[in-house]
Amino acid sequence: MSLKKAEISLSKNFYYYIQKTIFTYIQGLQEIISNLKPRTLTEKRRMQLAKQHLREVKRFARKMQNDIGVLQEKLNILEESTGDE
């Protein structure tokens, strides 16, 4: 395996690991928030805001995951086109 292919393989594994870690953290935070019991109206509002922020983070993480997939596909196409020359 060439050095360039090894670097690409490593970077794919790195991004896969980061994505899985991000979604693991998000899931953990969702569980923590859902298990908290607000005692006051202020705490209830803060919990609602935290849930909303977490949904936004999850949405952004999915978008980032899709963008990384598209970029990886483009990189593969570029590598194949430069390999043919």
MISE-554118 format. One record per residue (C-alpha): residue number from 0; x, y, z. Coordinates in Angstrom, 1 decimal, decimal comma, padded with zeros to 4 digits. Each point is the difference from the previous one (the first is absolute). Layout:
// MISE-554118
+------+--------+--------+--------+
: resi :   east :  north :     up :
+------+--------+--------+--------+
:  NUM :      X :      Y :      Z :
...
+------+--------+--------+--------+
This chain:
// MISE-554118
+------+--------+--------+--------+
: resi :   east :  north :     up :
+------+--------+--------+--------+
:    0 :  000,0 :  000,0 :  000,0 :
:    1 :  001,4 :  003,4 : -000,9 :
:    2 :  000,5 :  002,7 :  002,5 :
:    3 : -002,8 :  002,1 : -001,6 :
:    4 : -002,5 : -002,8 :  000,2 :
:    5 :  001,0 : -000,7 :  003,6 :
:    6 : -000,6 :  003,7 :  000,9 :
:    7 : -003,4 : -000,1 : -001,7 :
:    8 : -000,9 : -003,2 :  001,9 :
:    9 :  001,1 :  001,5 :  003,2 :
:   10 : -002,0 :  003,2 : -000,6 :
:   11 : -003,1 : -002,0 : -000,8 :
:   12 :  000,4 : -002,0 :  003,2 :
:   13 :  000,5 :  003,2 :  002,0 :
:   14 : -003,1 :  001,7 : -001,4 :
:   15 : -002,0 : -003,2 :  000,6 :
:   16 :  001,2 :  000,0 :  003,6 :
:   17 : -000,8 :  003,7 :  000,6 :
:   18 : -003,5 : -000,4 : -001,4 :
:   19 : -000,7 : -003,0 :  002,2 :
:   20 :  001,4 :  001,8 :  003,0 :
:   21 : -002,1 :  003,1 : -000,7 :
:   22 : -003,3 : -002,0 : -000,2 :
:   23 :  001,0 : -001,9 :  003,1 :
:   24 :  000,4 :  003,3 :  001,9 :
:   25 : -003,3 :  001,3 : -001,3 :
:   26 : -001,8 : -003,2 :  001,0 :
:   27 :  001,5 :  000,2 :  003,5 :
:   28 : -001,0 :  003,6 :  000,4 :
:   29 : -003,6 : -000,8 : -001,2 :
:   30 : -000,2 : -002,7 :  002,6 :
:   31 :  001,3 :  002,3 :  002,8 :
:   32 : -002,4 :  002,8 : -000,9 :
:   33 : -003,0 : -002,4 : -000,3 :
:   34 :  000,7 : -001,4 :  003,5 :
:   35 :  000,2 :  003,5 :  001,7 :
:   36 : -003,1 :  001,1 :  001,8 :
:   37 : -000,5 :  003,8 :  000,0 :
:   38 : -001,3 :  001,3 :  003,3 :
:   39 : -000,8 :  003,6 : -001,0 :
:   40 : -001,4 :  001,7 : -003,1 :
:   41 :  003,5 :  001,5 : -000,7 :
:   42 :  001,6 : -003,4 :  000,1 :
:   43 : -002,7 : -001,4 : -002,3 :
:   44 :  000,7 :  002,8 : -002,6 :
:   45 :  003,7 : -000,6 :  000,2 :
:   46 : -000,6 : -003,7 : -000,6 :
:   47 : -002,1 :  000,8 : -003,0 :
:   48 :  002,7 :  002,3 : -001,4 :
:   49 :  002,6 : -002,7 :  000,6 :
:   50 : -002,1 : -002,6 : -001,8 :
:   51 : -000,4 :  002,5 : -002,9 :
:   52 :  003,7 :  000,7 : -000,2 :
:   53 :  000,8 : -003,7 :  000,1 :
:   54 : -002,4 : -000,6 : -003,0 :
:   55 :  001,9 :  002,7 : -001,9 :
:   56 :  003,3 : -001,5 :  000,8 :
:   57 : -001,2 : -003,4 : -001,1 :
:   58 : -001,3 :  001,5 : -003,3 :
:   59 :  003,2 :  001,8 : -000,6 :
:   60 :  002,0 : -003,2 :  000,7 :
:   61 : -002,1 : -001,9 : -002,5 :
:   62 :  000,6 :  002,7 : -002,6 :
:   63 :  003,7 : -000,1 :  000,8 :
:   64 :  000,0 : -003,7 : -000,4 :
:   65 : -001,7 :  000,3 : -003,4 :
:   66 :  002,5 :  002,7 : -001,1 :
:   67 :  002,9 : -002,2 :  000,9 :
:   68 : -001,4 : -002,9 : -002,0 :
:   69 : -000,4 :  002,2 : -003,1 :
:   70 :  003,5 :  001,3 :  000,4 :
:   71 :  001,4 : -003,5 :  000,4 :
:   72 : -001,8 : -001,0 : -003,2 :
:   73 :  001,5 :  003,0 : -001,9 :
:   74 :  003,4 : -000,8 :  001,3 :
:   75 : -000,3 : -003,6 : -001,2 :
:   76 : -001,0 :  001,2 : -003,5 :
:   77 :  002,9 :  002,4 : -000,1 :
:   78 :  002,4 : -002,7 :  001,1 :
:   79 : -001,3 : -002,3 : -002,7 :
:   80 :  000,3 :  002,6 : -002,7 :
:   81 :  003,6 :  000,8 :  001,0 :
:   82 :  000,8 : -003,7 :  000,2 :
:   83 : -001,1 : -000,5 : -003,6 :
:   84 :  002,3 :  002,7 : -001,4 :
+------+--------+--------+--------+
